[in-house]
Amino acid sequence: MKLAGYYSSGEFANKAHITKKTIRYYDEHNILKPSFVNENGARFYTDEDFARLQQILFLKYLGFSLDDIREMTMRNGDQSFLSESLQMQMGLIEERLEQMQLMKQALKEAAQAVGNGVQVDWSQMLQVVNVNEMEQKLKNQYLNSSNISARINLHKEYAANPEGWFPWLFTQCRIRQEDTVLELGCGDASLWLENRKRIPDNIKIILSDLSDGMIRDAKRSIGNDKRFHFDVMDAHQIHMPDSSVDLLLANHVLFYCENVQQVFREARRVLKPDGIFVCSTYSGRHMKEISELVQEFDDRIVLSAERLYERFGKENGAELLQQEFHNVIWLPYEDHLNVTDADALIAYVLSCHGNQNRYIVDRYRDFCAFVNKKTEKGFYITKDAGVFVAKKR
């Protein structure tokens, strides 16, 4: 019997111009599960499933493996996710175009060199046209953008504090006219996009990130704004002259750095004598209920391979900073979350840097049902984050 609002697997395959065998393969390999299976084993799909299928086919067209696609498209097909996904896919296309332009230019220069009898640096050429490396960068870029979006959205939608994190953080920076501001690890530039109207006109802002893909994302988001400059850099080696920065900002970045004290030495070097270093982090209590949740589902899951707050957190941050800075103070951001939508919490879990995908991918439906039950009456999450504000010694 035909179900209202559902497509049979044959209708679904015809709609997408692919074979039923492909649809069955995607189901068996947990890439795209049907929304309903009847007692006879017949599969049925919805328009939401079709939107996700289009995403899968698009990523396959870009050259990603099915294992990559399964990891990249695990989230449900809610409208907000679909909108974000389309934006990220447009970013992937732009990223691919930019990289292809670099390859085209490299090949053009090599052809000119050969024509002029000049020796070509083939090792450099191979680095430029390394397709496998390009595919990995595209995958990482997609995952980075998706993960940042999932984490920001959970806080934005379910925070108890009406002043969001980015407006609060901007206030703590106390930016002035004519300041030179450097942000380490700018990500997708959300801080500046959310506070754009509050940014002084006469100011220089350098957004930096270790990922050239994130810098390109930030450039596209900011657009043509002469106040902003962009640089791919490692926080351990800052591309700025001595005593040239009024405000140095590191938002949830320092605990990823291999050598935090080296970053602090670089920060002190580039700051002006009265310069300020604003760096955010959290404590061991922050978001602890989410770790407890996934451990209850499967005790093998660890959402972070390392206890990042032990590298640089609320508990030890002041002591670490005081080796290079003085007047170090902690400013807490008072907040908590009460999550009522399972999809948002699932997206957050999948965005973490741990091993969760290894144990969730084959039990994704079970995990969704588990989280749905936990969020029926609201799911309380502790937040214990804030910023250290330090002055140059």
C-alpha positions, 0 to 999 in steps of 0.5 A, spaced: 500 500 500 502 506 498 504 511 504 502 518 503 508 523 503 513 517 501 516 514 495 517 507 494 525 505 493 523 504 485 520 511 485 525 514 489 531 511 485 527 514 478 526 521 482 534 521 483 536 518 476 540 512 479 538 505 480 535 501 486 541 497 487 545 504 489 539 505 493 539 499 497 547 499 497 546 506 501 542 503 506 546 497 507 552 501 508 549 506 513 549 512 508 542 513 507 537 509 511 529 509 509 525 513 513 520 507 513 520 500 512 514 495 512 513 488 515 515 485 508 522 489 508 519 494 503 523 501 503 520 508 503 523 515 503 521 522 504 522 529 501 527 530 506 531 523 504 531 526 497 534 532 499 540 528 503 541 524 497 542 530 493 547 532 498 550 525 497 550 525 490 553 532 490 559 530 494 560 523 490 561 528 484 566 532 487 570 526 488 569 524 496 569 516 498 563 513 500 566 512 507 568 520 507 560 522 505 557 517 511 561 521 516 560 528 512 552 527 512 550 523 518 546 529 521 538 529 520 535 532 514 532 538 518 531 545 514 536 549 518 541 543 517 539 543 509 540 550 509 547 550 512 549 544 508 547 548 502 552 554 504 557 549 505 557 546 499 557 552 495 563 554 499 566 547 497 565 549 490 568 556 491 574 552 494 575 547 488 575 553 483 580 557 487 584 550 487 583 549 480 585 556 478 592 555 482 593 548 478 592 551 472 597 557 473 602 552 476 601 548 469 601 554 465 608 557 468 611 550 467 609 550 460 612 557 459 618 554 463 619 548 458 618 553 452 623 557 454 628 552 456 628 553 463 628 547 468 621 546 471 621 544 479 617 538 478 617 537 486 613 544 487 609 542 481 607 535 484 605 539 491 600 544 487 597 539 483 596 533 488 589 531 487 589 527 493 591 532 498 586 537 495 581 532 496 583 531 503 583 539 504 576 539 501 574 534 506 577 537 512 574 544 510 567 541 509 568 538 516 571 544 520 565 548 517 560 543 519 563 542 526 563 550 527 556 551 525 553 545 529 557 547 536 555 555 535 548 553 533 547 549 540 549 555 544 545 560 540 539 556 540 539 554 547 543 558 552 540 561 558 544 568 557 540 572 553 547 575 551 550 570 546 557 568 547 560 573 541 557 579 543 559 578 550 566 576 548 566 582 544 565 587 550 570 584 554 575 586 548 574 593 549 576 595 542 578 602 541 578 607 535 585 606 531 586 599 534 590 594 531 587 587 533 589 580 531 585 574 532 589 567 532 584 562 530 579 566 527 575 560 524 569 562 520 569 569 523 563 569 527 565 574 532 566 579 527 560 578 523 555 578 529 558 584 532 559 588 525 555 594 527 559 595 533 566 595 530 569 602 530 570 605 523 578 607 524 581 600 525 585 594 523 583 587 524 587 581 522 584 575 522 589 569 522 588 561 522 592 555 521 587 553 515 588 556 509 581 554 507 578 557 513 581 564 511 578 563 505 571 562 508 572 568 513 574 572 507 568 570 503 563 571 509 566 578 511 566 581 504 569 587 501 571 591 508 577 595 508 578 594 516 579 587 515 586 583 513 587 576 512 593 571 514 594 564 514 599 563 520 601 558 526 600 561 532 607 559 534 610 564 529 606 570 528 607 574 522 607 581 526 613 586 528 614 587 535 610 591 539 605 592 533 598 589 536 594 593 541 589 587 542 591 580 541 585 575 541 585 567 541 577 564 542 577 557 544 584 556 540 590 555 545 588 548 548 589 546 541 596 549 541 602 544 542 607 549 545 602 554 549 608 558 552 611 559 545 604 562 543 605 566 549 612 568 548 610 570 541 603 574 544 608 578 548 613 580 543 607 582 538 603 586 543 605 594 544 607 596 551 600 597 554 597 591 549 592 586 552 591 579 551 584 576 551 584 568 551 577 564 552 577 557 555 573 553 559 573 548 565 573 541 566 565 542 568 564 545 562 558 541 558 560 535 562 553 532 561 554 531 554 560 526 555 556 523 560 550 522 555 554 518 550 558 514 555 551 512 557 550 510 550 556 507 549 562 507 554 567 506 549 565 513 546 570 519 548 568 526 545 575 529 546 581 525 545 585 529 550 582 533 556 584 540 552 582 544 558 588 541 562 593 544 556 589 551 557 583 551 562 580 555 567 583 552 572 591 553 570 590 558 565 592 564 570 598 560 572 600 559 565 599 566 563 603 569 569 609 567 566 609 572 560 604 577 562 601 580 569 594 583 571 591 576 569 584 576 571 578 571 569 572 574 567 566 568 567 560 568 562 554 566 566 550 561 562 547 554 561 543 550 556 537 547 556 536 543 550 529 540 548 531 538 540 535 532 540 537 533 533 541 539 535 544 535 541 546 530 536 549 534 531 553 537 537 556 530 539 558 528 531 562 535 531 566 533 537 574 531 536 573 524 539 572 517 537 564 518 537 563 517 529 566 510 530 561 507 534 555 511 532 555 510 525 552 503 525 547 505 530 545 512 528 538 510 529 539 507 536 543 513 538 537 518 535 532 514 539 536 514 545 537 522 545 530 523 543 528 520 550 533 524 554 531 531 551 523 529 552 523 534 558 529 538 556 536 536 557 540 541 562 548 542 560 553 546 565 557 551 562 563 554 565 567 558 560 570 565 560 576 569 558 582 571 561 584 578 560 592 579 561 597 585 560 604 585 557 609 584 562 
